[in-house]
Amino acid sequence: MDYCGPRGIALDVFLRWPRASQDAALQWAAYEGRRCRSCGTHPEEWADDPLAFHAHLDQCPGCREQQRLAEAPEAKQGRGVRAVMATGPASACPRCRPDDE
């Protein structure tokens, strides 16, 4: 299901594929499963050429806002506290402005 589920392929449909196609799909999924979730590269890509990639600094406005909130004193309330994104401006948010209810 790791291969089928994200692609919307019903398991009974996948099981009707030729065995070689099933094996190829599962091998590809296993290969992709070793890809780094953070940078997106695969260990074999580095083994083939240690200079295959270089990095750039990008700034995401959403990540910047989450990090800003995560570093705020009120975020130090204990375990399990995390910053999450909400749509729209804070002035229109019921969680940010509970007095408006």
C-alpha positions in Angstrom: 0.0 0.0 0.0 3.0 2.4 0.4 3.1 2.4 -3.4 -0.6 2.2 -4.2 -2.2 4.5 -1.6 -0.5 7.8 -2.4 -1.2 7.2 -6.1 -4.9 6.2 -5.7 -4.3 2.8 -7.1 -6.7 0.2 -5.6 -4.8 -2.8 -4.2 -6.9 -5.3 -6.3 -6.0 -3.3 -9.4 -2.3 -3.4 -8.5 -2.4 -7.1 -7.9 -3.7 -7.6 -11.4 -0.6 -6.0 -12.9 2.0 -8.4 -14.3 4.4 -9.6 -11.7 7.3 -7.8 -13.4 5.4 -4.5 -13.2 4.6 -5.0 -9.5 8.2 -5.8 -8.8 9.4 -2.8 -10.7 7.0 -0.5 -8.9 8.0 -1.8 -5.5 11.7 -1.6 -6.3 11.2 2.0 -7.4 9.3 2.8 -4.2 12.1 1.2 -2.1 14.7 3.3 -3.9 12.7 6.5 -3.5 12.1 5.6 0.2 15.9 6.0 0.8 15.8 9.6 -0.6 16.4 12.2 2.1 13.1 13.9 3.1 14.9 17.1 3.9 17.1 17.8 0.9 15.6 15.4 -1.7 18.8 13.8 -2.7 19.5 10.1 -2.8 22.6 8.5 -1.2 23.6 6.9 -4.5 23.6 10.3 -6.2 26.4 11.4 -3.8 28.3 8.1 -4.1 28.4 8.5 -7.9 29.6 12.1 -7.8 30.4 13.9 -4.5 30.1 17.2 -6.3 26.7 16.4 -7.9 24.9 19.0 -5.9 25.4 22.2 -4.1 23.0 24.1 -1.8 21.4 27.6 -1.9 19.7 29.4 0.9 16.0 29.9 0.2 13.7 31.6 2.6 10.1 30.5 2.8 7.7 33.1 4.3 5.6 30.4 6.0 8.6 28.7 7.5 10.0 32.0 8.7 6.7 32.8 10.4 6.5 29.3 12.0 10.1 29.7 13.3 9.4 33.2 14.7 6.4 31.9 16.6 8.2 28.7 17.8 10.9 31.0 19.3 8.4 33.2 21.1 8.2 32.8 25.0 4.6 31.5 24.8 5.8 28.6 22.7 7.9 27.3 25.6 4.7 26.1 27.4 5.8 22.4 27.3 6.1 19.4 25.2 4.0 19.0 22.1 3.7 22.7 21.4 4.3 23.5 17.7 3.6 26.4 15.3 1.0 25.6 12.6 0.0 27.7 9.6 -3.5 29.2 9.4 -5.0 30.9 6.4 -5.8 34.6 6.3 -4.7 37.5 8.5 -4.5 37.1 12.3 -7.0 39.9 12.6 -9.7 37.6 11.0 -8.7 34.5 12.9 -11.0 33.2 15.7 -8.1 31.6 17.6 -6.1 34.9 17.5 -9.1 37.1 18.4 -11.4 34.9 20.7 -13.1 38.1 22.1 -14.9 38.6 18.8 -17.1 35.6 19.3 
